[in-house]
Amino acid sequence: METRPYIPWEVMNHFMIDVFEAYGVPRDEAAICADVLLESDRRGIESHGCNRFKPIYLDRIKNGTLLPITSLEILKETETTCVMDAHDGMGMVASYRMMEKLIEKAKKYGMAGGAICNSTHYGIAGYWTGMACKANMIGISGTNARPSVAPTFGIDNMLGTNPLTFTMPTDEDFPFNFDCATSPIQNGKIEFYARSGRETPAGLVVDREGNTMTDSAKILTEMRAGRAALVPLGGLGEATAGFKGYGFTTVVEILSAALAGGPFMLDLSGKDANGQDQMYHLGHFFFVINPEFFMGLDTFRRIAGEICRGLRGSTVAPGAERIYTAGEKEYLAWQERKDKGVPVGETIQRELVELRNELNLNYRFPFEKD
C-alpha cells in the first residue's frame, strides 16, 4: 500500500520544465527532459525518475559537468546511419533528436542505426526504444556509464552498469519492453536505497577484499573513491555465470564507444587526473528495425503477443503468484498511478521545496501543510 503523497503528473511536469528552463535549458528541450524523467516514474522505475532530477541533472549543470545548451554536431551520416557529437549537452535531448532521425530512416529503408559521443546521462533507456515502438518498430539501445562494475575475477570498477534495452510491438495493450542494466543493480537504485534509508541487498557490491557491502550510503562513497565495485549479472565468478553478465556489459561498452569513436571505461569517471570534476563524455547507441520490411507489422505483433501470452500462461512455480513478461509490471504500475500522480518520498519533497524557493516559483505542493 503506497503511503507517500502524490503530486499530479501535470503539476510535476510543469514544475520540472520551469526548473530546467531556469537552469538554462531551452523550454522545448526542458519539456523533453521532464518527460523522460517522468516516464521512468510512470513505469514505477523510481531509480531514474524524479529521484535523479536534482543530483544527476541540476547539480551537474551547477558544477559545470553538464551543459544546459545541447549543441549537436553530425559527424557522419548515410541513408541508414548517423553519428552525432553531443558536446556535453543534455543526453536526453541528443537522444531524442537521434531517435527522430533514425525512425524516419527506418520508415524508408527498413533499418537504421546511430551512435552519440561526448554525451551525458540519457535517462531511462526504454524511453528511446519506446519511441521506436510507438512508431510500430523495434527499438534497441544501450549506453556506457561511469565505471562501477568489476570484470569477472576482478575487483576494480572498470565498466558501467551499461543497460541493453529492447522494445518490441505486440498485439496487446503494452509492448515487450526489456529495459535493465547488465549488472544486478545500478547506481540509481543504490542512490534510491540511500535516500530511503534502506540497505542494498547482500552479494551485489564488493569491497577491495572481495567482501560484500550493504550500507547504501557507504557504498556510494566507496564506489566513487574506487574502493568498491558492483558485480556483473551472475556474480563475480564463473560458478554462477558471472562471465555472461561481464560479456554483455562489455558488448554495450564497445558499441557505445567504438561506433562513435568516443571515450570508454575509466575515462568516463567524471574526474580528471587530480580528482577534480570534469565532463563525463558518455556514448550511446541506437538501432531501429521496421517489421514491415520483413513479414509485416501485423504478423510481428501477433507472434510477439502469442509468445508473451504463452509464457504467462505456462505453469506457475509453487508459492509464486503469477508469471509476467517484460514490460508488463511497468504497464500495471502506470495503470495504478495514471490518475494519482507521482509518489514522492521525504527527500524528494525537501528538494522540490528548496528548488521552488531558490527559483521563486509559484507552486504549492499537495504534501505541504497549511
N, C-alpha and C positions, 0 to 999 in steps of 0.2 A: 504494500500500500504506500503510495507516494505521499510524503508528509511535507516536502519542500513547497514553498509558494510558487505559483506560476506567473509568468509575465506573458501577456498576449503576443503572438507572433508579430503582428503588425507594429506593436509598440517597440519590441526589441529590434526589429528590422530597421525602423526609422531611427532609433537611438544609435545603433551601430553605424549606420550611414552617416549620421551627423557627426559622430566622434571621428570616424575615419576621415571625413572631409576636414574637420578641424585640425587633424594631424597632417594635412597636406595632400591627401588622396583625392583626385578629381571625383566629383559626385557620381558620375556614371560608373566609374571604376570602383568607388566605395560600395555601390549597390551590388556589384559582382562579388566583392569580398564578403559583404554581410551575408549574402545568400549562400555562399559556400559554407561559411561557419554555421549558419542556421540549419543547413541541410544535414549536417552531422547531428545536431540536436534533434531534428525531426526523426532521424533514424534511431535515436537512442544511443548514439555513439558519442558520449559526452566528452571523451578524451580529446576530441578535435573540434568541439563547438565553442560555445561562449566561454568555456573553461580556459581557452587559449587566446581569447580576444586581446587581453591586455599583455600577458607575458611574452607571447610569441610574435605579436604584430606591433602593438602600440609601443611597448618598451624597446623593441628593436628599432623602430622608427626614431624614437627618442635618442637612443645611444649611437645612431648612425650606421647600424649594420643592416638596415633595410631602407631602401629609398621609396618614398611615397609616390613619386612620379615614375611610371614604368615606361622607359624609352626602348621600345622593341626594335631590334635590327634583324632583318632576314639575311642570314649568312649564305644560304644556298636554298634553291627551290626548283623543283621539277613538277611535272604534271601530277605526280603521286607522292611527293615527299616535300618536307620543309624543315629547315634548321634555323632556329632563332637564338639570338643572344638577348637575354632579359636585362642585362646591365644592372643587376642587383635591385631591380624594382620588385613590385608585388608579384609573387609567383602565381597567385590566383588569377591575376589579370593576364599575365603572359599565357597561362594555360588555357584560359577562356578563348583568347584570340587564336591560339593554335588549334583548338578543337573546332572552332567555327570554320577555319580554313580546311582542316582535314575532312570534315563532314561533307563539305562541298566537293572536294576532290573525289571522295569515295562515291558520292552520288553519280559522278560522271565516269569514273574509271574502275569502280568496284572495290578498291583498297587504297589506303593512304597511310603514311607513317610520318611522324615528326619527332624532333628532339629539341630540347631547350637547354642552353648552358648559362652559367652565371645567373642563376635564378635564386629564389628564396622559397620558404615553406609554401607548398601549393594547396594546403588544406587536405580534406578527405579525398583520397584518390578516386573513390567511387563517384564523385561528382563529375569527373571528366569522362569516365566510361559511361556514366548515366546520360551525359549529353548525347553520346552516340546512340544509346538505346532509345532515347526519346525521338531520334530521327530514324528509328527502325533498323538500326545497325548494331554490330557487335563492337564494343569498346574494350581496349586493353591499355593499361597504363602502369607505370612504375616510376619511382623516384629514389635517388640516393638521399642520404641524410647524414647529419653529423655522426662520426664514428661512436658506436656504443655496443656493438656486438662482437664477441670473440669468435675466431675461427675454431673449427674442431681441433681439439688437443691444445688450444691456446687460452690465454687469459687477458691478452691485450684487446682493448676495444678498437677494432680495425674497420669494421663495416657498419653501415647504418641499419636501421630496422627495415628499410627498403621494402615497402609494400609492392606486391604484384597483384594487380586487380583486373577482373574480368566482369563485364556486364553484358547479358545476352537477352534479347526479347523473347518472351514466351506468350502463349495464348491465355495466360492467367492475368489476374489483376496486378501482379507485380513481376518484375523480371528476375532472372537468375543473376544475383549480384554477389560475387565473391570478392570481398574487399578486406584484406588483412595484411599485417606485417609478416615478414619472413622470419620473425623471432616470436617466441611465445607471448611476449608482452612488448609494448612500445613505450617510448619515453612519456608520451602524453598520458598513458594510463597510470604510470607511476606518479606523474605530476598530479593527476586526479586523486590518487590514493593519498598523497602527501597533503593536499588541500583538504581532504576529507578526514584526515587523522587516522587513516587505515594503513595496515601493514601490507606489503607486497607478498604474495604467496611465495613460500619457500621453493627453491630449486630453479628460479628464473634469473637470478643475478648472482654473480660470484665475485669475491674479492681477489687480491693478488695471491692468496694462498689456496685459492680454489674452493673456499668455503662459501656456502650460500648466505645471502643477506636478505633481510625482510623489513628493516626500518626504512620506510619510503623516503623520508626527508634526507636521511644519511646516504641512501643510495644515490640520490640526485647529486649530492655534494661530491661523493667519491667518484662517480662516473665522470663528472666534469673535470675532476682532477686526474683522471686516468688511472684511478686505483680500484676500479670495479668495472664489470662488463656484463651485458646481457648474454645469455646463451642463445644459440640458434635454435630453430624449431627442432625438437628431438633431443635437445640437451648437448652437453659438451663432447661426449664420447661417441663411439660407434655402436655400442650395445643398444641404445635407444634410437639409432639412426639420425643422430645429430648432423652427420655429414650431408644428409639430404637438405636440411634447412640451410646449412652452410653453403651448399651448392646453389640453392635458389637465391639466397641473399647476394651471392657473388654474381649470378646472372643479372640481377637488377642493377648492381653496381656497374658492371661492364656496359650494359645497354644505356644506362643513364649518363655515363661519362663518355664512352667511346664514340657513340653515334654523333654527338655534338662536339667532340674534341675538348671536353671540359675537365676540370679537376676531379679528384676522387679520393676516397678513404681519408687519411689523416689530414689532407689539405682542406677538408670540409669541416674542420673543428670549430670554426668561428674565432679562433685565436691565432695570433701571429707567433713568431719565434720567442717573443718576450712575454707571451701570455696576455697580450692586450687584445681587446675585441677587434675583429675585422669582419668583412663580408663573408657570407657562407658559400657563395658560388655553387649552389646545388644544380643538379641536372635532372631532367625528366624526359621520359619517352612516351609516345602515344601511337596506337595503331587503331584504325577504323576499318571494319570489314562489312561490306554490303551484301547481305544474303541474297538479294535479288540477282546477283551475278553468279549464284550457284544454282540451287534448285528452287529459289524463290522464297520470299519472306513468309508467306503463309505456311509453307512446308516446314521451314525452320522453326517458326513459332509453335506449330503443332507438336513437332517431335520434341523440342525442348520442354514443352509443357508436359508431354506424356512421360518423359524421363523423370521430371521433378515429381509428378503425381505418383509414379511408380515407386520412387524412393520413399516418399512419405507414407505410401500405403503398405510398405513391407512390414514384417513382424517387429514389434516394439520390444526392446530388451526389458526383462523383468525389473520393475522399480522405476522405469522411465515413463514419463507422461505421454510423449509422442515423438515423432521424427520430424525434423524441419529440413528445408533446403535453403541454400544460401540466399539471403535477401528477404526471407520470409519474416524473420524476427524483426528486422528493420521496418518492414511494411506494417506489422502489427503494432510496433511502437508508434508509428505515425497515426494509425487509427485511434490509438489511445490518447495521443497528445494533440491532434489537429484542432480540436475545439477548446482545448485547455490552455495551450501555450507552452513555453519552455520552462521547465523547473529549474530553479536556481538555489544553490546552497548558500550558506552564510558568507563564505569567502567571496563568491561572485557578487553577492548583494553589496558587500562593502566596496568592491571595486567599481560597481556601477554608480554608486552614490558618489564616490570620490571623483570619478570621471565627470559626472554631471556637474559637481561643484567646481571642479578645476576649470571646466569649459563654460560654466554659467549657462547651461542648457535648461530649457523649460520642460522638465519631466518630473513626474511623481510616480514612483513605482508601487504596485499593489502591496508589496511587503512592508512598506513604510507605515508606521502607526501615526495616527492623528495627534 
